[in-house]
Amino acid sequence: MEQFIDPQGQKVKLVLGKEERFTEAAGHVLVLPRFHQQWVLTEHRERGYEFPGGKVENGETTKDAAVREVWEETGAHIGTIVYIGQYQVEGRSGTSFCKDIFAGIVTEMEEKDCYMETKGPLLLKELPAALKEDPRFSFIMKDEVVPKATAYAIAQGIVS
């Protein structure tokens, strides 16, 4: 397990691979999809560029939520999706939440009329080296979760 403080001053705990999860019932998901060796991100209308993700709906598994969120926010069809970890954010107010992290391979991109709260897909061959300083990217992308999770997914051969 790794721990760090995010840019908002919140304590974050991260587990990857087979490390013990914080909960079996994470309420949120973060997905790291790849399509033709490009990362599939979305442009959130308020926060900027970020990986797809969101809340798990009632009766839905986190894997199902991950597939749904990628489709809703980017129009991408996931062929393979793999759980790679989980992180917990402990807010300064004492509340906390957990997100399951998935990596996936996109088989098809479909143009849609509506991408929910986003402006649709953004394909990037690489994430910027100075991502934390790049104002185009969401605060969600600016802690240690994204670099560690993307590096893990690549090292494990889940995505290339």
Secondary structure, 3 states (H helix, E strand, C coil): CEEEECCCCCEEEEEECCCCCCCCCCCEEEEEEEECCEEEEEEECCCEEECCEEECCCCCCHHHHHHHHHHHHHCEEEEEEEEEEEEEEECCCCCEEEEEEEEEEEEEECCCCCCCCEEEEEEECCCCCCHHHCCCECHHHCCCHHHHHHHHHHHCCCCC
